[in-house]
């Protein structure tokens, strides 16, 4: 019993629950932008919602677990990832691959059921693309994460665009221009925060010749880009929500957009601090000391992601509630 508990605990750690929480938010986002009042609560909402949520989360877990397998040598060099490395060693690659196979088969069964209930073959196509990218992003010989611009595009598809579109298309055939505006804003915001996590791994990635966007840009440009992207992305996101609520005759609910504005402002302050440290690193002689400060400060990047993403989730819940208001 104790051994099973240890295995499950290690599996949870290597599945990176801090990122899975952000991925779960895309289910709520896609649902809030697509759903109208269903005529059949079970088949119109509960069944497709449960299946699409399970598919999104299983595919996300598989992608994160694959990344841990192929980034193991990099992670061993980072003392801040010691719990992750220990979990990988405790679980073992063979056992992790067995769990991934089970997750894949469950996801395959769920997409088959969803395709039958919704009658939308395009959902299967999106699922296939998502599974392929989840593997190709981290695994050689493709390893998209090491290919700079391809890393940018594939990552946005995996963690942002495809999950939202998948859930959105599950419930509607219509592609709203405001949803596309929202998705553009969120893609910019998400990649801004991804850059901050890449900055945390910058020194190990550079030493191992992993060509992430941050390695190609350098610390100064990458940290500055994250500020610009979050600012612009937040503006587009707020605009999309504002117009959607305005046109659905619930403009008073726009007061809740302050939540996104406050959260983005709080994260921007931290990104500006990160940029300041990056500039200090580029100009200082004691670079090892400054590098340590950058790594320690950027350790909190997952919390920044959670703060920004949960503000958007909160606003998405507001939008979802508005669908059922008179």
N, C-alpha and C positions, 0 to 999 in steps of 0.2 A: 504493500500500500504506500509506504514511504517512497519507494523507488518510482512508482507511478506518479506520485505528486511531484517529485523532482523532475521527471521527464516533462510533465505538463508545464511546470514553472519555466523550464528552459525553453520549451516551445513558445511560450508566451513572450519571453524576452527576445528571442530571435525573430519573432513576428513583428517587433517594433510597435507596441501598442500606442506610442505617442504619435506615430504617423497614421496608424489605422483609425484613430479618432478623427483626424483631418479627412481621411478618405470617406468615413461615414457621413461627414457633412455634405459630401457631394450628392448622396442619395436624397437628403432633405432638400437640397437646393434644386435638383432636377425635378423632384416631386412638386415643390412649391410653384415653379414656373410653368408646369404643364397641366396640373390637375384642375379639372372642373368637377362639379358635383356629380359623382357617379350614380347611374341609375340602379346599379346592382352593387351593394356594398362589398359582398364577398368576392365575386369574379371581377368587378370593376375596380376595386381598390385593394382589398386585403391580400388576395392571392398574388396579383402581379407585383404589389409593393414588397411582399415578403420574398418572392423569388428574385426580384431585381436587387434588393438589398443584399441577399445572400451571395449573389453572383459578384457584385462589386467588391464585397469584403473578402471573399475567397480569392479572387484574382489579385487583389491588393496584397494579401498575405503571401501568396505564391511569389509575387514580384519582390517583396521585401526579403523573403527567405532566400531566394536565388541570389540577391545582392549580397547577403551575408556570407553565402558560400564562396562566391568569387572575390569578395573583398576581404576575406579572412586575413591574408598576409598583410594587407594595409592596416586593418583594424588592430592587429597585434602590436603595431608600432605606436599606437595611440593609447596612452595610459588612461585617458578618459573613457575609452570603450572597453575597459577591462571586464565589466559585468557581461557585456555582449560576447566577448571572446570566451569567457568562462562558460557561458551558456552554450555556445557552439561546441566547445570541447566536451561538455557534459552530455549534450544530446547526441553528438556524432553526426557526420555527414550522411551516413547510410540511413540512420533512423529519420533524419530530417527529410531525406528524399522520399522515404516511405510515406510520411505525413503529407508531403507535397503531392504525391500521387493520389492519395485519398482526397485531398482538397480539389485537385483537378477533376477527378471523376465526379465528385459532388457538383462542382460547377457545371460540368458537361450535362449532367442529369437535369439540373435546374434550368439551364438555357434551353434544353429540349422541351421541358414543360412550359416555360414561358413562351416559346415560339408557338406551341400548340394553342395556349389560352389566348394569346394576343394576335396570332395570325400575321406576324411581321418577320419575314425572313431576314430583313436588314439587321435585326437584333443579333442573329447568329454571326453575321459578317463582322459586326462591331466586336463581338466576343472573341472571334478568331484573331482579329487585329490586336485586341488588348492582350490576349494570352501571348501572342508572338512578341509584342513589344516588351512585355514584362520579363520575358526570357532574354531577348536580344539586347536589352539595355545593359545588362550586367555580364552576360556570359560571352566568352570568346567563341568563335573568332570575330563575331560582329562587334560586341561590346560597344554599344552606341554611346555610353557615358564617356568614352575616351575620344569621341570624335567631334568635339566642340559644337558646331552648329547643329549637327545631327543629334547631339545630346540635348540641346535646347528644345528642338522640336519634339523629339520622342518623349522627353520627360513631361512636357506640357500635355501631350496626348494621354500619357499614362495616368498622371495624378490629377488631371483637371478636366480636359476637354472630353475625352471618351467616357468617363464615368457619368458626367453631367448629361451628355447627349444620350447615353444609353438609357438612363432613367427617364429623361425627358421624352424620348421617342417611345418608351414603353406605354405612355399614357396619351400621346397625341400624335397626329400626323402633321400638324401645322408648326412651322418654324418661325417663331416670333422675332421680328427685328430687334425688339428690346431685349429679348433673351440673348441674342447674339452680341448685343452691346454689353450686356452684363458679363457674358462669357469672356469677351475680350478684356474687360476690366479685371476680372478675376484671374485670367491667365497672366496678366502683367503683375498683379499683386502676388500671386503664388510664386512666380519665378523670381520676383524680388526677394522673397523669403528663402527660396531654394539657394540663391546666391549666398545668403548669410550662412547656410549650413555648409556650403562648399568652402567658404572662407575658413570655417572651423577645420576642414580637412586639407586646406591648401598646402601646407608644408609637406605632409606625407604624400599627397597626390603629385606634387612637383618632384619630389625625390624619386618617386616610382614612375615618372613620365606618364602619368594619367592626364590626358589632355582635356580636362574639364574646362568649361567656359571661364571659370575663375582663374585657372592656371594660365589660360591664353591671355586674358585681359590684364592680369596682375591684381594685387590686392587693392590698390588705389582706385583703379577704374571699376573693378567689380563692386566694391563697397559703394562708390558713388552711383553706379547704375542701379543698385538695389533701392537707393533713396528715390531716384527719379521714377523707377517703375512702380514702386508702391504708391507714390503720390499721384501719378497719372492713373494707375489702375483703380485706386480708391475713388477718384473723381468720376471715372466712367461707371463704376459699380453703383455709386450713390445716384448718379443721373438716371441709370436704368431703373432702379427701384422707385425713384421719385416719379418718373413718367408712368410706370406700370400702375402704381397706386393712384396716381392722378386720373388716369383714363378708366380705372375700374370704380370710380366714384367714391374712393375712400382716401382722399388727400390728407385728412387729419392724421392718418397713421404715419405720414412721413416724418412726424416728430421723432419717431424711433430711429431715424437715420443718424441721429446724433450718436448712437451707440457705435456705429461704424466709424464715424469721424473721430470720436474720442479714442477708440482702439487703435486706429491707424496713426493718430498723432503720437500715442504712447510708443508704438513700435518705431515710428520714424525717429524719435529721440534716441532710441537705442541704435538704430542704423547709423545715425550721424556720429554717435560715439565710436562705433565700429570703424567708420570712415576716418575719424580722427586718429585712431590707433593705427590704421593702415598707413596713413601718411607719415605718422611717426616712425613706423617700421622702415619705410622707404628712405627716410632721411637720417635715421639714427645710426650710431656706430655699434651700440650694444643691441644688435638685432635679435640675439637669442632671448634676451630679457623681454623685449617688446613682443616677440613672437609668442612667448608664454602668456603675456597679457591678452593678446588677441585670442588665443585658444581658450583661455579661461572665460573671457567675456562672451565669446561666440558659442560657448557650451549651452547658453540659454536660448539659442536660436529656435529650438523646438517649442519653447514657451511662447516666443514671439509668434510663431506660426499658429499655435493654439489660440492666442489672444485675437489675432486678426481673423482667423477662420471662424471662430465661434461667434464673433460679432456679426459676420455675414450669415451664419446659421440662424442666429437670433432674428435677424431681419427677414430671413427666408420663412421662418415660422410665422412672423407677423403677416407676410404676404400670403402664406397658406391659409391662415385664419381668415384673412380678408375674402378669400374665395367663397366662404360659407356665410359671410355676413349679408344681410338683406340690403 
